[in-house]
Amino acid sequence: MVWSGTTPTRIRLINRFQSIKIGIYFQKQCLYFAVFPKALLLFTLYTTSLSSLTHSHKFDHYLYADDTQVYISLSTADTDLSLKQLGDCISDISGWMTNNKLRFNANKTDFIIIVTSRQRCKLTPFFPRNILSHSITPSNTVRNLGVTFDRDFNFRKHVSLTCRSCFYHICDLRRIRRYISLSVAKTIATAFITSRLDYCNSLLYNIPSKDILKLQCVQNYLVRVVKRSPRFSVRLLTPCSISHHFSNSVLLTIKLFLLEILHIYFPNFL
C-alpha cells in the first residue's frame, strides 16, 4: 500500500489488494484503487482500535467513519444480562473516546429494538435503562445511513419522510419550471427528487402496496411538473409512463445487483 498526496486534502491508495471475509468465506483478493479525502481516511485509521474494543464484548458492529453501530440479539430469558453487557460496551466506548480526544455524543445516540408487537410487550419491563447516567428507552425510529428504520421494520416512516422531502423539492421546481428548459428541468428532477426515490429502494421490496402508491404519487407529480402537464393528463397513461412505475424501479435495482453478483463481482459468501 502506497500513500500518495494528490492534493493537500486527499490521499491516493495504489497497489492495494482487498478481500471480504464473512465467517469461513473469503472473497478472492482484487486490486483496489481509490482516492479519499485525507481527513476521512486518517480518522478511520485513528479509530481502528475501536473495532477491537467492541469485538472484545462479542458484539457485532459496523464502523462508518464517525458512526459506530452495535448489534445485539435479545431473548426474553437473558434480556437483563444482554442489556448489562451492552451498557458495559457503551461505557468502554465512551472511555476510549475520552482517552483519544474524542467526544461521545449521547444526544445523537439512538437505541432501537426491532421485534413483533407481542415480543415488544415482554421487553417493556426492562426499560427505561440507566446507561452513562442517561435514562435509555428504545426509539421508535432510527436513521441509518440515510434510511429510516422503524421498530416494526416496515419502512413506513422512511416512505413518509421521503415523500415529504420530494414534495418539498417538487414544489420548488414547479415555481421555476416556466423559466427553464425541459433538459434543465430533467436534470434538477434527477438530482433532487429521483435520486431520493432511488436511494436504497431495494429495501422497499415487498412493502405494502399502499406505501408503494405514495411513492408512485410522488413520481407521477414529478412527471407532471417536468412536462408541464395538466393534473389529469391523458399523456401520462402511455406505455412509457407505465414502465416507470416505482415498483418496477425496485425490481430493476435488485436485478442489477444480482447481475453484478453473478457476472461482474462474485464474492464467495454471496
N, C-alpha and C positions, 0 to 999 in steps of 0.2 A: 504494500500500500504506500503510495507516494502522495504527499500533500503538496499542492502547488497553488500559491496565491494568485488567482486570476485578477482580482481587484482587491482593494483594501478590505472589502466586506464579504468576500466569497472565497470558498475553498473548493478545489477540484480534486476529486479522488480518481486516480487512474491505476491500472494494473491490479485491481482488487477483485477477488472472487467471493461470491456469496452463495450460501445454500440455506435451506429451511429445514428444520428438524421438528417433528411433532411425534412424540413417543419414540417408537423404534424406526420411524420412517424418515429417510433422508431424501432431499431433492439433490440431484447431481449439481455440482458446482458450475456456475456460469460466470462469465466475465461481466463486471459491473462498472459502469462509468456514470458519474453524476457530478453535478455542481450544486453545492449547498451554500446558503448564507452562513458565513463564518460563525456568527453568534449562535445560530441554532445548533450547528454541529458541535461546537465547543460546549454548549450547555448539555447536550446529550451525552457527551463523553464525561462531563463533570458529574452527572447523576447516574453513571453506570452502576456504582456500588449500591444504589438504592434498590436495584433489582435483586441483588444477592440478599439484602436485608429482608425484603418482602418474601423471597423464596425460603428463607430460614424459618418462617412461620408456616410454611407448607400451604400457602395460598396461591391460587392462580392470579396473575396480574399482567397488566399491559402498561407500557410507558409510551406516551405520545408527547414528546418534548416536555412541556411543563405540566402535563396532565397525567396523573397516576391513577390507575384503576385497579381495584382489588375485588376479586370474585370469590364467593364462598357458597357452598351448598349447605342448606339447612334442613334438618328434620326435627320433628316435634320432640323426639327423645333427647337430643343433645343440643337443643337450641341455646340454652343458657351458657353451656361451655363454649360453643362456637362463637357466640357474641362476645364472650370474655376474651377469647383468642383474637378476635377482630379488633377489640379495643386495645389489647396489648400491641398488636401490629401497628395500629394508627399512632399509638403513643411513641413507639420506636421510630416511626417515620417522622413524626414531629420533632423528636430529639435529634435525628440525623440531619434534618433541615436546619435546625438551630446551630448545630455544630459546623455546618457547611455554609454558614452565612446566608441561608435562605429562610423564607417565612412560610409557615403552614397557614394557609388562608382558610380558616374554619367557616367563614361566611359563604364560601364558594364550594364547600364540600357537601356533596349530596349522598344520600343513602336510600336505596330502593330495594324492595322485596317483590319479586315477580312470582306470584303464585295464584292459585284459584281463590275465589272468594271464600270458599269453605276453609281452605288452609289458612287464609289470612286471619280468620276469626280465631283459630287456635293459637296464632302467634301474637295476638293483641296483648295478652297479659305480660309479655316480656318487654313492653315499651311503655313509656319512654326509658331510654338507657343513658346513663351518665358516662360520657367519653370526653376526656380532655376538659373536664369542668363544664361541659355543654350537655344539655338535655337533648338527646337524639331520638327522633321519631322518623319512621320511613316516609319518604316523599312520595307523592302521587305520580310525579313525573320527574325525569332527569334528562339532561341534554348530553348526548354522547356523539362528539364529532359532527355536530350539526343536525343530528337526528334525535327527535324527542321520543324517549321510551316511557311508556306508562306502566303502571303496576299490573294491568291486565294483559299487556303485551299485544294490544290490538291496533296500535299506532293511530288511534282516533285523534289524540291530541296533536300528533305530528301533522296529520292531514289538515286539521283545523288551523294550525299556525301557518302551514304552507299556503293554504288558500288565502288567509288574511294578508300575508306578505305579498302574494302575487296580485291580489286585487288592488292593493295599495299602489304597486308599480304600474299596473294596467291603467288605473285612473290617471296617473301622471302622464303616461304615454298618450292617453286619449286627449288630454288638454293640448298637447303639442302636435298631434297627428296631422292636422291640416297644414302645418308649416314645414313638414319634412317629406321626403320622397318615400316610396314603398321600400326600397332597398335599405334605407336608413331605419325605417320602422321595423323591418325584419331583424336587423342587427340588434337594435335595442331590445326587442322582444326576446331574442335568443339569450342575450347577455343577462337580462334582469328577471325574466319570467320563466322561460323554458328551462334554463339551467337549474332553477329551483325545483321545477316539477320533475326533472330527470334525476336530480341528485339522490343517490341511494334508492331509486324507485324499485329495485328488485326486492327490497324488504317488504314492499306493499303487495306482493303476490298473494292472492287468495284472501285478501281482506274483504269485509262485507261490501256488496255491490253499492250500497248507499254511500259509502265513503269514496269509492271509485267515482261515483256520479258527481260528487262535489269537485273532485279534481278535473273531471271532464267538463264541468260547467266553467271552470276557470279557463280551460283550454279553448272552449267554444267562444267565450267572451273575448279572449285574446285574438282569435281569428277575426272576429267582427271588427275589433278596433283597428287591427293592422290593415284589413281590407276595406275599412270604412263602409261596412255593410249594415243594412238595417237589422233590427233585432230579430225579426222573423224572416230572414233572407232565405230564399229557396236555394241559392248558390251554395249554402253550407251543407246541403244534403247530396253532395256529389260523391262518387266513389273515392275520390282523392281525400275528401274531408273525413269520410268514414274510416279510411285506412289509418288516420291519425288518432284513432280512439286511444285513450290513455292506457287502457288495459293491454292494448297491442304494444305500446311502448314498454310496459313492464316485461312482457314476454320477450320482446326483442332484446332487452338488456340481459335477461337470463340466458337466452340462446347465444348471444355474443360471448358471454362469459364462459359458457360450456364449450363453444367453438375454440376459444383461446386455450382452454384447459386441454382439449383433446388433440389439437393440431399445432398449437403455437407454443404454449407454456404448459408443461405437463409435470408438476410435482408428484412424487410417488404417493403422498398421502391423499391426493385427490383422484 
